[in-house]
Amino acid sequence: MPEAPTETPHTAAPPWETKVPITRRSLSRKLAFWSVVAALVLVMIYALQPRAVEVETGVVQQGPLTVYVSEEGKTRIRNRHIVAAPVAGSMQRVVLKPGDVVKAGETVLTRIEPTLSPLLDARARSQAQARVDGAIATRSRANEDIEMSRTGLKYAQANWDRIKNNTDKGTVSATDRDTFEREAEMKTREVRSAEFALQVADFELEQARAALQQIDKPSTGGAFIEVRAPVSGVVLRVQQESATIVAPGAPILEIGDPTDLEIEAEILSRDAVTIKPGALVTVEQWGGDAPAKARVRRVEPAAFTKVSALGVEEQRVLVLSDFTEQTPALKALGDRYRVEVRVAVWHSDETLLVPAGALFREGSEWKTFLFAAGSSAKAVVVKAGRTDGKFTQVLEGLKKGDEVLMHPPDTVRDGTSVVKRAELK
């Protein structure tokens, strides 16, 4: 008889739920996995924590401060002389060039000759020939008048000679004697008058013949004027170089002394009111290695309107300055050379200064960040005074030795943790 199957206890696990025994290898894998997860969590926590902002700092200190007004300018010769034509005429070509040296009263700039006679058309020539013929006829009539006057004088003189001899013998009355004497004198004067009329006829004939002359070289029979340099210096510009017909007052060339330079700067009117004669001027960007020194001589009283490069109308004032010394390097400067001028409008020998890059505007107030203890930024309100672009005068809010943040980024706020960039290196 077959045996009955053995019954499995109800506590036994089914075959599909067979437990895998835990080994040392599987345990190490689990530990490694959870370690990586924990590390990633720590990295994320660290990354989300606020970090200190890298900044640069500056120090508030005492020192001198000079406020300047900066503007472009140009050099110009103080005294310029424009040589003009004194009379109308034919001007010869000017051989001088800009830069040539001239001497007062000696250097001949050009010559002005009489203008050429005009051309005659057929009608004008016929009229001129008729005037010549008329002048010849007038001269012939004057010759005949002279002959007639001389004949009458000869007859009157002969009568006077006879009467004069008869008077000595007492045969002619005194009245007749005076009559013949007066007649002889009158005939003499008539001859002289006829001779003058003949001279007038000769002059009129020459004038009529001159009207028939065509173009001729003026220098062969006419005078000329030499235009000489009125002052010593150099030629700045030749305004009329070629030979031409000039009118009185026509400009020919310009002369000046290049060693007698001044500086012309067009300053905004709001800045010009702070500039006084005698103010110190620093001349830069003129081509030399070092800035040159100058002094303000004049601030012109009248302003003028000038349109800027952006199309804005501005009121500007001419400010004239003189170089305080003429160095050999400055001799290279010429007329109308570009320079940059910095005019001192305010100066203090000792004042509290903060770097201008540490200040920023917030509303209507100036503020800055102090580098406080514990490497944090502290916002303070500053009452600022004058500035030269690099340093600003501090009136209130800071004291000497305070350390401020330079050009703080937008991420910096009051209480933000900061660290000096130099400490990170």
Secondary structure, 3 states (H helix, E strand, C coil): CCCCCCCCCCCCCCHHHCCCCCCHHHHHHHHHHHHHHHHHHHHHHHHHCCCCEEEEEEECEEEEEEEEEEEEEEEEECCEEEEECCCCEEECCCCCCCCCEECCCCCEEEEEECCCCCCCCHHHHHHHHHHHHHHHHHHHHHHHHHHHHHHHHHHHHHHHHHHHHHHHHCCCCHHHHHHHHHHHHHHHHHHHHHHHHHHHHHHHHHHHHHCCCCCCCHHHHCCCEEEECCCCEEEEEECCCCCEEECCCCEEEEEECCCCEEEEEEEEHHHHCCCCCCCEEEEECCCCCCCEEEEEEEECCCCEEEECCCCCEEEEEEEEEEECCCCHHHHHCCCCCEEEEEEEEEEEEEEEEEEHHHCEEECCEEEEEEEECCCEEEEEEEEEEEECCCEEEEEECCCCCCEEEECCCCCCCCCCEEEEHHHHC
